[in-house]
Amino acid sequence: MSQQLRHVVMFKFKESATETDIKEVEDAFLALPSKIDTIKDFEWGLNNSPEGLNKGFTHAFILTFDSEEGRTTYLPHPAHQEFGEILSPHLEDVMVVDFWVK
C-alpha cells in the first residue's frame, strides 16, 4: 500500500446557520472529489460522541491524498476556493489536522 496523507477538517457552524445553509456546505464539500482529482478518498460524518468533548464541532471530513503534492494542488484549487466562499459566511470555527497514516 502506498503512503496516504490524511487531511482532517472539522467545522463548528455559527448559531445563525440554518439547516439549509449547512446542507449547502455539505453538498459543496461532497462535490470536491469530482472536481479535484488529487483527492483519492473522501469520508465525512456528524459528531455522535457521547463524551461531550467536541467543543461545538459537529462535522468531520477526512480527505486522503497520495502525496504532499496532491494536497498542495488541492489547497489553492479554484473549486476548493469556491467551496470556501460558500462555507465562510456560516463558519464559526474550523480545525484542520494533517497526518501520514502509520
C-alpha positions in Angstrom: 0.0 0.0 0.0 1.3 3.4 -0.9 1.6 6.1 1.8 -1.5 8.0 2.5 -1.8 11.6 3.7 -5.0 12.3 5.6 -6.4 15.8 5.7 -8.9 16.0 8.6 -11.3 19.0 8.7 -13.8 19.8 11.4 -16.4 22.6 11.3 -18.2 24.5 14.0 -21.1 26.4 12.5 -22.4 29.8 13.6 -25.7 29.7 15.6 -27.2 31.7 12.7 -26.5 28.9 10.2 -29.8 27.3 9.1 -30.2 23.6 8.1 -30.4 24.8 4.5 -27.1 26.7 4.9 -25.4 23.7 6.4 -26.8 21.3 3.7 -25.4 23.7 1.0 -22.0 23.5 2.7 -22.1 19.7 2.9 -23.2 19.3 -0.7 -20.4 21.7 -1.9 -17.8 19.8 0.1 -19.0 16.5 -1.2 -18.7 17.7 -4.8 -14.9 18.4 -4.4 -13.6 14.9 -5.1 -15.3 15.0 -8.6 -13.6 18.4 -9.3 -10.1 17.8 -7.8 -8.5 14.5 -8.9 -5.8 14.5 -6.3 -8.4 13.7 -3.7 -8.1 9.9 -3.6 -10.7 9.2 -0.9 -13.3 11.2 0.9 -15.3 10.4 4.1 -17.4 12.5 6.3 -19.9 12.4 9.1 -21.6 14.2 12.0 -20.4 14.0 15.6 -22.2 11.5 17.7 -19.7 11.1 20.5 -21.4 10.7 23.9 -18.4 12.3 25.7 -19.4 15.9 25.1 -15.8 16.9 24.2 -16.4 18.2 20.6 -16.4 21.8 21.7 -19.2 22.6 19.3 -17.6 21.0 16.2 -20.3 19.0 14.5 -18.9 18.0 11.1 -15.8 15.9 10.4 -14.4 15.4 6.9 -11.4 13.2 6.0 -9.7 13.6 2.6 -6.9 11.3 1.5 -4.0 12.3 -0.7 -1.2 10.1 -2.1 1.4 12.9 -1.6 2.0 16.3 -0.3 2.0 17.5 -3.9 -1.6 16.3 -4.1 -2.6 18.3 -1.1 -0.6 21.3 -2.5 -2.7 21.0 -5.7 -6.0 20.8 -3.6 -5.5 23.8 -1.2 -5.4 26.6 -3.8 -7.5 24.8 -6.4 -10.3 27.0 -7.7 -13.0 24.5 -6.7 -11.7 24.5 -3.1 -11.6 28.3 -3.1 -15.2 28.4 -4.3 -16.2 26.0 -1.6 -14.6 28.3 1.0 -16.8 31.2 -0.3 -19.9 29.0 0.3 -18.6 27.9 3.8 -17.2 31.1 5.2 -20.5 33.1 6.0 -21.7 30.2 8.1 -18.4 29.1 9.8 -17.7 29.9 13.4 -14.5 27.8 13.7 -12.5 25.2 11.8 -9.9 22.7 12.9 -7.5 21.0 10.4 -5.1 18.2 11.2 -3.0 16.5 8.5 -1.0 13.3 9.1 0.7 10.5 7.3 -1.0 7.1 8.0 1.2 4.9 10.2 
